[in-house]
Amino acid sequence: MSRAFFLAVGLFVMFLGVQTLGVQRFVLKAHDPPAARASGSGAAAAGPNKVLEPPPWAPWSLMATGAVVSLYAVTLPINRK
């Protein structure tokens, strides 16, 4: 169970690093709370967008961390009961 968990987390972090390497910025849409949207105008007004720009070291750090965790998962002993 822990072997599969660590392998999944390691691969997820590694793929997140590869994705971060391929983009310059992430734009996240922010929505107003439901109470503010019920103004009766019918159109849902979106709030300001949040822009995340990863630093240059982030993709390499994520890929290295994911690789280390994945290798750790491979070296765990198999529990057969």
Steps between C-alpha positions, in 0.01 A plus 500: 500500500771751592703401195217590264430822690860621484526405134182693418611807695846490343365471147246777564769738627731408212226562240413828672865603458493408131181703456652796684801480268273541199301806609597853594201583720178357636186715494237399755146633470348629821122488532288716724325326790145375423338778708663771286392331175131501596464867414225432247688617192527143370869527404756354734775755551844349537744638750860592424722228357798377702825457307764257627847522348725215617863589572764354268613241757152359569470252207839344568433480872162331446642252248791411729274457803258285301784284370641446849159406641433265206837330547426466870170331414676254271748401773232434765458131583189324375276384785343171400262348750 
